[in-house]
Amino acid sequence: MEYSRRYEKILVGILFFTWGTVFLDRMAELYLAPYFAPVFHLNDQQIGLLASAVSIAWAIGALLFGAASDRFGRRKILIPATLIFSTLSWVSGLARSFDELLLMRALIGLAEGPCWVAISALTEESSHPSRRGLNVGVVTSGAALVGLFAAPILTTQIASRFGWRWGFFVTGIPGLLMAFLIWKYVKEPEPSAAAVALHKRGTQIGQYFSVLRYRNIWLCSIGAGGFISWLFLQNTFAPLLITRDMHQDPRTAGFLLGAAGLGSFFLGFGLPSLSDRIGRKPMLLFLAAISSLLPLALLARPLYGHLWLLAAILFFTQGGQAIAALVIVLIPAESVPPEFTGTGIGVANLVGELIGATVAPTLGGTLAESHGLSSTMLMATAGTVLLFLAVLFMKETAGARSHTVESNVATV
């Protein structure tokens, strides 16, 4: 296909804010929970159930509709999904009970999962091979800037002034704008000859499972499970650790976690592009290693006497968005034939969400009850260790899409 640098910039800009909007809506319930929980008389278990419902539905939607986007096109999945989750975010503000809110959030997860796959595949397929890492890194960093840095400020300020319902109303608006921009400016990537042939002859379900023949897909799924466990364990339990165990003010917790979120944006913005030159594996090993230090830094009591130093450490060790770009997007996409890009990304995302965003936080909460909150940070570090070990056995994929993927087939 022809690669236009100007079009790539437009595409990356639109998808950057679209992915940021997806994460804004996904995280809104966590930031607004202190406001609506007393209204519905919710306990901690019910708050956790809301998050789990989104994660499970997200994982299912990512796999099913990711595979559908391989056959029917990215735009046909992304535009309706963006409209649906934005509308449902607005409708969440009308919920009158916990059951209604739970249903709305589960449906949002079902719509947002396909957005992740379609956005990732669009970026990967529409970028010149020499800029894939750069473009995917920029797009995924939108989650950090919008969802982890701006979202908590925006939602809580709105909720404190106008009520929690308006927090949901406002977060639903940007997605409607992004759906229009995608419809207006984003082109469907030109399908490969194999994809055209696949579409013409029809696709058997078993053909999508053929991605499991590729060793990297198994390893990326394991690595994604470790990574997302690290991500959700620290986001769920770090605020409690800082305020309860370290006896810090909640504003201090906000400052420290905000510094980490900002670091995730900058690392996610730049480091995946470097993997275009030095390789995906070396960069992912480096990111797994430095990110394992973040939960340990939060356990170091002496550092709380030097908050700016601790904030700097968190800033430089939050490799979350860069890791996501590599282990959930680039390596799976480059490890399978082009006609199964969405399926490959969907499988890695499915396993990662089920392990990291559902099982790990539940297990972490159980451990915290019996062994204290520090156990959750050690568990988070174990997640990045698992990622590191999985990467050791991966095959390098930088540049593979421009040549062949056959060398990535596992011998099983």
PyMOL commands that set and color helices and strands:
alter all, ss='L'
color gray80, all
select helices_A, chain A and resi 5-40+44-72+75-92+98-126+129-162+164-171+173-185+193-201+205-213+215-245+250-278+280-291+293-299+301-305+307-317+320-335+338-371+374-392+400-402+406-408
alter helices_A, ss='H'
color red, helices_A
deselect
rebuild
show_as cartoon
